[in-house]
């Protein structure tokens, strides 16, 4: 359910695009992200920084798309978001001495420091690559192909990357407890 909630604006953008075109889809994505923020604030009292960033980026790039009637701005939106995450991960490590992935997963898994650093850098690299791939598809294929890629391609790549990370991490996760005899 969390994954569906997180990609709700993308799914809505896809459906509205297929029915009505890019400009209504962009407006729907902006509205959906605003609704997400309001819902999370109401339900949990606090909104994650990533959701605020996502809202800011969709409002800026989606707003420019609508105001200037230029679909190129919305095509840049996923790349801006992915590259923001990549830079935030690297910046936090280099200048704040914080490991973003460790902060996000604290209490869920325990890993050696070396593996936390690896995880941090691989996610930054993945987001960088995903941003580049988005631009390649956005500006070398039709709008319809880009919209399909935006939902199915990036979601599929994200799930595949998470699966590969899980397989790799499973070898390095520290045991939470010792096996107790019955």
C-alpha positions in Angstrom: 0.0 0.0 0.0 2.9 2.4 0.8 4.3 1.9 -2.7 1.0 2.6 -4.3 0.5 5.6 -2.1 4.0 6.9 -3.1 3.4 6.5 -6.8 -0.2 7.6 -6.8 0.6 10.9 -8.5 2.5 9.0 -11.3 -0.4 6.6 -11.8 -2.9 9.4 -11.9 -0.7 11.4 -14.3 -0.6 8.2 -16.5 -4.3 7.7 -16.5 -5.3 11.3 -17.1 -2.6 11.7 -19.8 -4.0 8.7 -21.7 -7.6 10.1 -21.4 -7.1 13.9 -21.8 -3.4 14.8 -22.6 -0.4 16.2 -20.9 -1.8 19.5 -19.4 -4.7 18.0 -17.5 -2.4 15.1 -16.4 0.1 17.7 -15.1 -2.6 19.5 -13.2 -3.8 16.1 -11.8 -0.3 15.2 -10.6 0.1 18.6 -8.8 -3.3 18.1 -7.2 -2.5 14.5 -6.2 0.8 15.5 -4.6 -0.9 18.3 -2.6 -3.5 15.8 -1.5 -0.8 13.4 -0.4 0.9 16.1 1.7 -2.4 17.1 3.3 -3.3 13.4 4.0 0.1 12.6 5.6 0.0 15.8 7.7 -3.6 15.0 8.9 -2.9 11.3 9.4 0.6 11.4 10.9 1.1 15.0 12.0 4.5 15.2 10.2 5.4 15.2 6.5 8.7 13.6 5.3 11.2 15.9 3.7 11.1 13.7 0.6 7.4 14.4 0.1 7.9 18.1 0.6 10.7 18.1 -2.0 8.5 16.1 -4.3 5.7 18.6 -3.9 8.0 21.5 -4.5 9.4 20.0 -7.7 6.0 19.1 -9.1 4.7 22.5 -8.4 7.7 24.2 -10.0 8.0 22.0 -13.1 4.3 21.2 -13.4 3.4 24.9 -12.9 5.9 25.9 -15.6 4.4 23.3 -17.9 0.9 24.7 -17.4 1.8 28.4 -17.3 4.1 28.3 -20.4 2.2 25.6 -22.1 5.4 23.7 -22.7 5.5 19.9 -22.0 9.3 19.9 -21.7 9.2 21.2 -18.2 7.2 18.2 -16.9 9.6 15.9 -18.7 12.4 17.4 -16.6 10.5 16.9 -13.3 11.5 13.2 -12.7 15.2 14.0 -13.4 15.1 17.0 -11.1 13.7 14.8 -8.3 16.2 11.9 -8.9 19.2 14.2 -9.1 18.1 16.1 -6.0 18.1 12.8 -4.1 21.5 11.8 -5.6 23.0 15.1 -4.6 21.4 15.1 -1.1 22.8 11.7 -0.4 26.3 12.7 -1.4 26.1 16.1 0.2 24.9 14.6 3.5 27.8 12.2 3.5 30.5 14.7 2.4 29.6 17.8 4.4 27.3 16.7 7.2 29.0 13.3 7.9 25.6 11.6 7.7 24.6 8.5 5.9 21.1 9.0 4.5 20.5 5.3 3.8 21.5 4.5 7.4 19.2 7.2 8.7 16.3 5.9 6.6 16.8 2.3 7.6 17.8 2.6 11.2 15.9 0.1 13.3 15.0 -1.9 10.3 18.4 -3.5 9.5 21.9 -3.5 11.0 24.9 -3.5 8.6 28.6 -2.9 8.9 29.8 0.6 8.3 31.5 -0.3 5.0 28.2 -1.7 3.7 26.2 1.4 4.8 28.7 3.5 2.7 28.3 1.2 -0.3 24.5 1.4 0.0 24.6 5.2 0.2 26.8 5.5 -2.9 24.9 2.9 -5.0 21.6 4.7 -4.3 23.2 8.0 -5.3 24.5 6.4 -8.5 21.2 4.8 -9.2 19.3 8.1 -8.9 21.8 9.8 -11.1 21.5 7.1 -13.8 17.7 7.1 -13.5 17.7 10.9 -14.1 19.9 10.5 -17.2 17.7 7.7 -18.5 14.6 9.8 -18.0 16.1 12.6 -20.1 17.1 10.2 -22.8 13.6 8.7 -23.1 11.9 12.1 -22.7 13.8 13.8 -25.5 14.4 10.9 -27.9 10.9 9.2 -28.0 7.3 10.3 -28.2 5.5 11.8 -25.3 3.3 8.7 -25.1 6.4 6.4 -24.8 7.9 8.7 -22.2 4.7 8.6 -20.1 4.7 4.8 -20.3 8.4 4.7 -19.3 7.7 7.1 -16.4 5.2 4.7 -14.9 6.4 1.3 -15.9 10.0 1.7 -16.7 11.2 3.7 -13.7 8.9 1.8 -11.3 10.2 -1.5 -12.7 13.9 -0.3 -12.6 13.3 0.9 -9.0 11.8 -2.5 -7.9 14.6 -4.4 -9.7 17.3 -2.2 -8.0 15.6 -2.8 -4.6 15.5 -6.5 -5.2 19.2 -6.6 -6.2 20.1 -4.5 -3.2 18.2 -6.9 -0.9 20.0 -9.9 -2.3 23.3 -8.2 -1.8 22.5 -6.9 1.7 21.2 -10.3 2.9 24.8 -11.5 3.0 25.8 -8.6 5.3 22.9 -8.1 7.7 23.9 -8.6 11.2 21.8 -11.0 13.3 19.5 -9.2 15.7 19.7 -12.1 18.2 21.6 -15.3 18.8 19.8 -18.6 18.1 18.5 -19.9 21.3 18.1 -23.6 22.0 14.6 -24.9 22.4 
